[in-house]
Amino acid sequence: MLFENILVTQTDSIAVVTINRPTKLKTVRVIILTGSGEKAFVAGADISEFADFSVAQGSELAAQGQELVFDFIQNLTTPVIAAINGFALGGGLELAMACHFRIASDNAKMGLPEVTLGVIPGYGGTQRLPQLVGKGRAMELILTANMLTGQEALACGLVNHVAPVDQLLELAHALAAKIAKNSPVAIGYAIQAVNANFDKEKDGYTAEIEAFGSCFGTADFKEGTTAFLEKRKPEFQGN
């Protein structure tokens, strides 16, 4: 159910993953996650699917969703950019927040309306939103169920950039192309080190030290430093 109708297209080393409701993810250096059309990134869950769930079923739904999809995306060492076009509500916004960073179209609307249904965000929304925008603002958004525009999301740090709807994917590809030029090994270690800062079971500084040291044993480090000394662009192989 979680991966039904996901469309994937690839250009060079960049993949675009489009939510259209399972398709294999290709081995790429950057993934762009977006919705089909201009109306919605992901508008939220199908309420009819869990309206009759018990307490145990509800807990299992959240646990599986967090582990199988949202935590998986967050901990991927391949960068995932969420290109939010239109509505990103409930689980849709939680999906975007699990990505490594977000950009939005100028017609985007983002929010966590779960409390209007008598439930709370269950796919990490109560945890990731405060990390991104701060506790007070996150509390207000969750408790009021208000929606943010793209510009409002930009102002509070929920998204990194806002673009006209017809230029959103162009911007996403430009950012992805910049990332794809860099060492995929170093990028993977950087993602792990940053994520460690938000993991209560890890010490972020220790994780950074270990990741930094590990870079020195990679072919990408050898290529990067050699290219710098030879005054040429590096050709990273990702190992």
Phi and psi in degrees as GROMACS dihedral restraints (atoms count N, CA, C in turn):
[ dihedral_restraints ]
;  ai    aj    ak    al  type     phi  dphi    fc
    3     4     5     6     1   -71.4    20    10
    4     5     6     7     1   -25.6    20    10
    6     7     8     9     1  -115.7    20    10
    7     8     9    10     1    17.5    20    10
    9    10    11    12     1   -66.8    20    10
   10    11    12    13     1   137.9    20    10
   12    13    14    15     1    54.7    20    10
   13    14    15    16     1    50.9    20    10
   15    16    17    18     1  -101.4    20    10
   16    17    18    19     1   123.3    20    10
   18    19    20    21     1   -99.5    20    10
   19    20    21    22     1   132.7    20    10
   21    22    23    24     1  -125.2    20    10
   22    23    24    25     1   126.5    20    10
   24    25    26    27     1  -123.1    20    10
   25    26    27    28     1   151.1    20    10
   27    28    29    30     1  -133.4    20    10
   28    29    30    31     1   134.4    20    10
   30    31    32    33     1  -127.3    20    10
   31    32    33    34     1   115.7    20    10
   33    34    35    36     1    54.3    20    10
   34    35    36    37     1  -120.3    20    10
   36    37    38    39     1  -103.1    20    10
   37    38    39    40     1    18.4    20    10
   39    40    41    42     1  -120.1    20    10
   40    41    42    43     1   131.8    20    10
   42    43    44    45     1  -110.6    20    10
   43    44    45    46     1   144.2    20    10
   45    46    47    48     1  -114.2    20    10
   46    47    48    49     1   120.4    20    10
   48    49    50    51     1  -104.2    20    10
   49    50    51    52     1   116.6    20    10
   51    52    53    54     1  -108.2    20    10
   52    53    54    55     1   125.7    20    10
   54    55    56    57     1   -77.7    20    10
   55    56    57    58     1   114.7    20    10
   57    58    59    60     1  -134.5    20    10
   58    59    60    61     1    14.8    20    10
   66    67    68    69     1  -120.7    20    10
   67    68    69    70     1   138.3    20    10
   69    70    71    72     1   -78.4    20    10
   70    71    72    73     1   136.0    20    10
   72    73    74    75     1   -77.6    20    10
   73    74    75    76     1   131.0    20    10
   75    76    77    78     1   -81.3    20    10
   76    77    78    79     1   161.9    20    10
   78    79    80    81     1   -78.6    20    10
   79    80    81    82     1   107.0    20    10
   81    82    83    84     1  -136.6    20    10
   82    83    84    85     1   174.1    20    10
   84    85    86    87     1   -96.3    20    10
   85    86    87    88     1   -23.3    20    10
   87    88    89    90     1  -144.5    20    10
   88    89    90    91     1   142.2    20    10
   90    91    92    93     1  -119.8    20    10
   91    92    93    94     1   132.0    20    10
   93    94    95    96     1  -107.6    20    10
   94    95    96    97     1   123.5    20    10
   96    97    98    99     1  -107.2    20    10
   97    98    99   100     1   122.1    20    10
   99   100   101   102     1  -147.2    20    10
  100   101   102   103     1   175.7    20    10
  102   103   104   105     1  -105.9    20    10
  103   104   105   106     1   159.8    20    10
  105   106   107   108     1   -77.6    20    10
  106   107   108   109     1   142.5    20    10
  108   109   110   111     1    75.3    20    10
  109   110   111   112     1  -160.5    20    10
  111   112   113   114     1  -118.1    20    10
  112   113   114   115     1     0.3    20    10
  114   115   116   117     1   -91.5    20    10
  115   116   117   118     1   -30.0    20    10
  117   118   119   120     1  -154.3    20    10
  118   119   120   121     1   138.8    20    10
  120   121   122   123     1   -75.2    20    10
  121   122   123   124     1   -69.0    20    10
  123   124   125   126     1  -147.3    20    10
  124   125   126   127     1   119.2    20    10
  126   127   128   129     1   -77.7    20    10
  127   128   129   130     1   -11.3    20    10
  129   130   131   132     1   127.9    20    10
  130   131   132   133     1  -179.9    20    10
  132   133   134   135     1   -73.4    20    10
  133   134   135   136     1   158.1    20    10
  135   136   137   138     1   -82.0    20    10
  136   137   138   139     1   104.0    20    10
  138   139   140   141     1   -58.7    20    10
  139   140   141   142     1   -32.6    20    10
  141   142   143   144     1   -64.4    20    10
  142   143   144   145     1   -20.2    20    10
  144   145   146   147     1   -71.6    20    10
  145   146   147   148     1   -26.4    20    10
  147   148   149   150     1  -130.3    20    10
  148   149   150   151     1    13.7    20    10
  150   151   152   153     1   -61.1    20    10
  151   152   153   154     1   -29.2    20    10
  153   154   155   156     1  -105.2    20    10
  154   155   156   157     1    16.0    20    10
  156   157   158   159     1   -69.7    20    10
  157   158   159   160     1   149.7    20    10
  159   160   161   162     1   -84.9    20    10
  160   161   162   163     1   175.6    20    10
  162   163   164   165     1   -57.0    20    10
  163   164   165   166     1   -46.4    20    10
  165   166   167   168     1   -63.6    20    10
  166   167   168   169     1   -41.3    20    10
  168   169   170   171     1   -67.2    20    10
  169   170   171   172     1   -38.0    20    10
  171   172   173   174     1   -63.6    20    10
  172   173   174   175     1   -43.3    20    10
  174   175   176   177     1   -63.5    20    10
  175   176   177   178     1   -41.0    20    10
  177   178   179   180     1   -66.1    20    10
  178   179   180   181     1   -38.2    20    10
  180   181   182   183     1   -59.3    20    10
  181   182   183   184     1   -47.4    20    10
  183   184   185   186     1   -66.5    20    10
  184   185   186   187     1   -43.4    20    10
  186   187   188   189     1   -62.7    20    10
  187   188   189   190     1   -44.8    20    10
  189   190   191   192     1   -68.2    20    10
  190   191   192   193     1   -42.3    20    10
  192   193   194   195     1   -61.7    20    10
  193   194   195   196     1   -43.9    20    10
  195   196   197   198     1   -63.5    20    10
  196   197   198   199     1   -47.6    20    10
  198   199   200   201     1   -74.2    20    10
  199   200   201   202     1   -46.4    20    10
  201   202   203   204     1   -77.3    20    10
  202   203   204   205     1   -29.2    20    10
  204   205   206   207     1  -120.0    20    10
  205   206   207   208     1   -62.6    20    10
  207   208   209   210     1   -70.9    20    10
  208   209   210   211     1   -47.6    20    10
  210   211   212   213     1   -66.3    20    10
  211   212   213   214     1   -35.7    20    10
  213   214   215   216     1   -59.4    20    10
  214   215   216   217     1   -46.7    20    10
  216   217   218   219     1   -64.8    20    10
  217   218   219   220     1   -46.3    20    10
  219   220   221   222     1   -57.9    20    10
  220   221   222   223     1   -36.9    20    10
  222   223   224   225     1   -95.7    20    10
  223   224   225   226     1     3.4    20    10
  225   226   227   228     1   -60.7    20    10
  226   227   228   229     1   140.3    20    10
  228   229   230   231     1   -90.6    20    10
  229   230   231   232     1     1.0    20    10
  231   232   233   234     1   -95.5    20    10
  232   233   234   235     1   123.8    20    10
  234   235   236   237     1   -60.9    20    10
  235   236   237   238     1   138.4    20    10
  237   238   239   240     1  -119.8    20    10
  238   239   240   241     1   120.9    20    10
  240   241   242   243     1  -103.3    20    10
  241   242   243   244     1   125.9    20    10
  243   244   245   246     1   -89.8    20    10
  244   245   246   247     1   120.1    20    10
  246   247   248   249     1  -103.8    20    10
  247   248   249   250     1    98.2    20    10
  249   250   251   252     1   -86.8    20    10
  250   251   252   253     1   107.7    20    10
  252   253   254   255     1  -109.8    20    10
  253   254   255   256     1   112.3    20    10
  255   256   257   258     1    82.9    20    10
  256   257   258   259     1  -141.1    20    10
  258   259   260   261     1   -77.9    20    10
  259   260   261   262     1   134.2    20    10
  261   262   263   264     1  -133.2    20    10
  262   263   264   265     1    93.3    20    10
  264   265   266   267     1  -118.3    20    10
  265   266   267   268     1   147.0    20    10
  267   268   269   270     1    55.3    20    10
  268   269   270   271     1  -123.4    20    10
  270   271   272   273     1   -59.1    20    10
  271   272   273   274     1   -26.2    20    10
  273   274   275   276     1   -65.9    20    10
  274   275   276   277     1   -43.6    20    10
  276   277   278   279     1   -69.6    20    10
  277   278   279   280     1   -37.3    20    10
  279   280   281   282     1   -61.6    20    10
  280   281   282   283     1   -37.6    20    10
  282   283   284   285     1   -63.3    20    10
  283   284   285   286     1   -46.1    20    10
  285   286   287   288     1   -61.6    20    10
  286   287   288   289     1   -39.7    20    10
  288   289   290   291     1   -69.2    20    10
  289   290   291   292     1   -22.9    20    10
  291   292   293   294     1   -75.2    20    10
  292   293   294   295     1   -19.9    20    10
  294   295   296   297     1   -70.3    20    10
  295   296   297   298     1   165.7    20    10
  297   298   299   300     1   -73.2    20    10
  298   299   300   301     1   -31.9    20    10
  300   301   302   303     1  -161.2    20    10
  301   302   303   304     1   170.0    20    10
  303   304   305   306     1  -129.4    20    10
  304   305   306   307     1   144.8    20    10
  306   307   308   309     1  -127.1    20    10
  307   308   309   310     1   158.5    20    10
  309   310   311   312     1  -138.3    20    10
  310   311   312   313     1   154.2    20    10
  312   313   314   315     1   -82.5    20    10
  313   314   315   316     1   161.7    20    10
  315   316   317   318     1   -73.0    20    10
  316   317   318   319     1    -6.2    20    10
  318   319   320   321     1  -105.0    20    10
  319   320   321   322     1    11.7    20    10
  321   322   323   324     1   -69.9    20    10
  322   323   324   325     1   147.1    20    10
  324   325   326   327     1  -134.3    20    10
  325   326   327   328     1   123.9    20    10
  327   328   329   330     1  -125.8    20    10
  328   329   330   331     1   138.2    20    10
  330   331   332   333     1  -174.2    20    10
  331   332   333   334     1   168.2    20    10
  333   334   335   336     1  -121.4    20    10
  334   335   336   337     1    90.2    20    10
  336   337   338   339     1   -88.6    20    10
  337   338   339   340     1    13.9    20    10
  339   340   341   342     1   -56.3    20    10
  340   341   342   343     1   -35.3    20    10
  342   343   344   345     1   -66.2    20    10
  343   344   345   346     1   -18.4    20    10
  345   346   347   348     1   -73.3    20    10
  346   347   348   349     1   -11.8    20    10
  348   349   350   351     1  -106.9    20    10
  349   350   351   352     1     3.8    20    10
  351   352   353   354     1    81.3    20    10
  352   353   354   355     1    23.4    20    10
  354   355   356   357     1  -140.5    20    10
  355   356   357   358     1   174.8    20    10
  357   358   359   360     1  -117.8    20    10
  358   359   360   361     1   165.5    20    10
  360   361   362   363     1   -56.9    20    10
  361   362   363   364     1   130.6    20    10
  363   364   365   366     1  -119.1    20    10
  364   365   366   367     1    -0.1    20    10
  366   367   368   369     1  -111.2    20    10
  367   368   369   370     1    37.3    20    10
  369   370   371   372     1    95.4    20    10
  370   371   372   373     1     3.3    20    10
  372   373   374   375     1   -63.5    20    10
  373   374   375   376     1   -37.9    20    10
  375   376   377   378     1   -72.0    20    10
  376   377   378   379     1   -13.2    20    10
  378   379   380   381     1  -101.6    20    10
  379   380   381   382     1   -46.8    20    10
  381   382   383   384     1   -76.2    20    10
  382   383   384   385     1   -35.1    20    10
  384   385   386   387     1   -63.1    20    10
  385   386   387   388     1   -46.1    20    10
  387   388   389   390     1   -61.4    20    10
  388   389   390   391     1   -34.1    20    10
  390   391   392   393     1   -63.7    20    10
  391   392   393   394     1   -33.3    20    10
  393   394   395   396     1   -88.2    20    10
  394   395   396   397     1   -39.1    20    10
  396   397   398   399     1  -119.5    20    10
  397   398   399   400     1    -4.3    20    10
  399   400   401   402     1    98.0    20    10
  400   401   402   403     1   154.0    20    10
  402   403   404   405     1   -62.4    20    10
  403   404   405   406     1   -48.5    20    10
  405   406   407   408     1   -62.4    20    10
  406   407   408   409     1   -47.4    20    10
  408   409   410   411     1   -66.1    20    10
  409   410   411   412     1   -39.3    20    10
  411   412   413   414     1   -62.9    20    10
  412   413   414   415     1   -42.9    20    10
  414   415   416   417     1   -57.5    20    10
  415   416   417   418     1   -45.6    20    10
  417   418   419   420     1   -62.2    20    10
  418   419   420   421     1   -46.2    20    10
  420   421   422   423     1   -64.4    20    10
  421   422   423   424     1   -40.9    20    10
  423   424   425   426     1   -71.6    20    10
  424   425   426   427     1   -43.2    20    10
  426   427   428   429     1   -76.7    20    10
  427   428   429   430     1   -30.1    20    10
  429   430   431   432     1   -90.1    20    10
  430   431   432   433     1   -19.9    20    10
  432   433   434   435     1    64.5    20    10
  433   434   435   436     1    21.5    20    10
  435   436   437   438     1   -68.9    20    10
  436   437   438   439     1   155.6    20    10
  438   439   440   441     1  -104.5    20    10
  439   440   441   442     1   148.8    20    10
  441   442   443   444     1  -105.0    20    10
  442   443   444   445     1   143.0    20    10
  444   445   446   447     1   -79.7    20    10
  445   446   447   448     1   171.7    20    10
  447   448   449   450     1   -58.7    20    10
  448   449   450   451     1   -44.5    20    10
  450   451   452   453     1   -66.0    20    10
  451   452   453   454     1   -38.7    20    10
  453   454   455   456     1   -65.6    20    10
  454   455   456   457     1   -38.7    20    10
  456   457   458   459     1   -66.4    20    10
  457   458   459   460     1   -35.5    20    10
  459   460   461   462     1   -66.2    20    10
  460   461   462   463     1   -42.7    20    10
  462   463   464   465     1   -63.6    20    10
  463   464   465   466     1   -32.2    20    10
  465   466   467   468     1   -97.7    20    10
  466   467   468   469     1     1.8    20    10
  468   469   470   471     1    88.6    20    10
  469   470   471   472     1     8.3    20    10
  471   472   473   474     1   -72.5    20    10
  472   473   474   475     1   -35.3    20    10
  474   475   476   477     1  -123.2    20    10
  475   476   477   478     1   158.6    20    10
  477   478   479   480     1   -91.5    20    10
  478   479   480   481     1   -30.9    20    10
  480   481   482   483     1  -147.2    20    10
  481   482   483   484     1   154.3    20    10
  483   484   485   486     1  -126.2    20    10
  484   485   486   487     1   136.1    20    10
  486   487   488   489     1  -135.8    20    10
  487   488   489   490     1   156.2    20    10
  489   490   491   492     1   -55.1    20    10
  490   491   492   493     1   147.2    20    10
  492   493   494   495     1   -56.1    20    10
  493   494   495   496     1   -35.5    20    10
  495   496   497   498     1   -80.5    20    10
  496   497   498   499     1    -3.1    20    10
  498   499   500   501     1  -115.6    20    10
  499   500   501   502     1     2.3    20    10
  501   502   503   504     1   -61.6    20    10
  502   503   504   505     1   -51.3    20    10
  504   505   506   507     1   -68.6    20    10
  505   506   507   508     1   -30.5    20    10
  507   508   509   510     1   -61.2    20    10
  508   509   510   511     1   -44.3    20    10
  510   511   512   513     1   -64.2    20    10
  511   512   513   514     1   -43.4    20    10
  513   514   515   516     1   -59.7    20    10
  514   515   516   517     1   -42.8    20    10
  516   517   518   519     1   -67.1    20    10
  517   518   519   520     1   -37.3    20    10
  519   520   521   522     1   -63.8    20    10
  520   521   522   523     1   -44.0    20    10
  522   523   524   525     1   -65.5    20    10
  523   524   525   526     1   -42.4    20    10
  525   526   527   528     1   -63.3    20    10
  526   527   528   529     1   -38.5    20    10
  528   529   530   531     1   -64.4    20    10
  529   530   531   532     1   -38.8    20    10
  531   532   533   534     1   -63.3    20    10
  532   533   534   535     1   -42.4    20    10
  534   535   536   537     1   -65.6    20    10
  535   536   537   538     1   -42.5    20    10
  537   538   539   540     1   -64.2    20    10
  538   539   540   541     1   -20.6    20    10
  540   541   542   543     1   -75.3    20    10
  541   542   543   544     1   -19.3    20    10
  543   544   545   546     1   -90.6    20    10
  544   545   546   547     1   172.1    20    10
  546   547   548   549     1   -66.4    20    10
  547   548   549   550     1   116.9    20    10
  549   550   551   552     1   -65.0    20    10
  550   551   552   553     1   -28.4    20    10
  552   553   554   555     1   -68.3    20    10
  553   554   555   556     1   -47.8    20    10
  555   556   557   558     1   -63.4    20    10
  556   557   558   559     1   -39.2    20    10
  558   559   560   561     1   -61.6    20    10
  559   560   561   562     1   -42.7    20    10
  561   562   563   564     1   -61.3    20    10
  562   563   564   565     1   -43.7    20    10
  564   565   566   567     1   -65.9    20    10
  565   566   567   568     1   -37.6    20    10
  567   568   569   570     1   -63.5    20    10
  568   569   570   571     1   -42.4    20    10
  570   571   572   573     1   -60.1    20    10
  571   572   573   574     1   -45.6    20    10
  573   574   575   576     1   -61.9    20    10
  574   575   576   577     1   -41.2    20    10
  576   577   578   579     1   -67.6    20    10
  577   578   579   580     1   -43.7    20    10
  579   580   581   582     1   -63.1    20    10
  580   581   582   583     1   -45.8    20    10
  582   583   584   585     1   -60.7    20    10
  583   584   585   586     1   -32.8    20    10
  585   586   587   588     1   -61.4    20    10
  586   587   588   589     1   -28.5    20    10
  588   589   590   591     1   -63.8    20    10
  589   590   591   592     1   -24.4    20    10
  591   592   593   594     1  -105.0    20    10
  592   593   594   595     1     6.5    20    10
  594   595   596   597     1  -101.7    20    10
  595   596   597   598     1   115.0    20    10
  597   598   599   600     1   -64.1    20    10
  598   599   600   601     1   -19.1    20    10
  600   601   602   603     1   -90.4    20    10
  601   602   603   604     1    -0.1    20    10
  603   604   605   606     1  -126.7    20    10
  604   605   606   607     1   155.9    20    10
  606   607   608   609     1  -102.8    20    10
  607   608   609   610     1   116.1    20    10
  609   610   611   612     1   -60.5    20    10
  610   611   612   613     1   -38.8    20    10
  612   613   614   615     1   -65.8    20    10
  613   614   615   616     1   -40.4    20    10
  615   616   617   618     1   -64.9    20    10
  616   617   618   619     1   -42.3    20    10
  618   619   620   621     1   -61.0    20    10
  619   620   621   622     1   -38.4    20    10
  621   622   623   624     1   -65.4    20    10
  622   623   624   625     1   -44.5    20    10
  624   625   626   627     1   -58.9    20    10
  625   626   627   628     1   -46.5    20    10
  627   628   629   630     1   -64.6    20    10
  628   629   630   631     1   -42.5    20    10
  630   631   632   633     1   -66.9    20    10
  631   632   633   634     1   -41.3    20    10
  633   634   635   636     1   -58.8    20    10
  634   635   636   637     1   -47.5    20    10
  636   637   638   639     1   -63.2    20    10
  637   638   639   640     1   -39.5    20    10
  639   640   641   642     1   -61.9    20    10
  640   641   642   643     1   -32.6    20    10
  642   643   644   645     1   -58.1    20    10
  643   644   645   646     1   -32.8    20    10
  645   646   647   648     1   -67.5    20    10
  646   647   648   649     1   -16.8    20    10
  648   649   650   651     1   -97.1    20    10
  649   650   651   652     1    12.7    20    10
  651   652   653   654     1  -105.2    20    10
  652   653   654   655     1   154.6    20    10
  654   655   656   657     1   -65.7    20    10
  655   656   657   658     1   -32.1    20    10
  657   658   659   660     1   -63.6    20    10
  658   659   660   661     1   -37.9    20    10
  660   661   662   663     1   -64.1    20    10
  661   662   663   664     1   -44.4    20    10
  663   664   665   666     1   -59.7    20    10
  664   665   666   667     1   -45.3    20    10
  666   667   668   669     1   -67.3    20    10
  667   668   669   670     1   -42.5    20    10
  669   670   671   672     1   -62.9    20    10
  670   671   672   673     1   -47.2    20    10
  672   673   674   675     1   -70.7    20    10
  673   674   675   676     1   -37.8    20    10
  675   676   677   678     1   -64.6    20    10
  676   677   678   679     1   -44.2    20    10
  678   679   680   681     1   -62.2    20    10
  679   680   681   682     1   -39.9    20    10
  681   682   683   684     1   -61.5    20    10
  682   683   684   685     1   -47.2    20    10
  684   685   686   687     1   -67.6    20    10
  685   686   687   688     1   -30.1    20    10
  687   688   689   690     1   -90.0    20    10
  688   689   690   691     1     2.1    20    10
  690   691   692   693     1    56.7    20    10
  691   692   693   694     1    48.9    20    10
  693   694   695   696     1  -137.0    20    10
  694   695   696   697     1   166.9    20    10
  696   697   698   699     1   -78.2    20    10
  697   698   699   700     1   137.2    20    10
  699   700   701   702     1   -73.4    20    10
  700   701   702   703     1   153.4    20    10
  702   703   704   705     1  -119.9    20    10
  703   704   705   706     1    88.8    20    10
  705   706   707   708     1   -76.7    20    10
  706   707   708   709     1   137.6    20    10
  708   709   710   711     1  -103.9    20    10
  709   710   711   712     1   -10.5    20    10
  711   712   713   714     1    81.2    20    10
  712   713   714   715     1    39.5    20    10
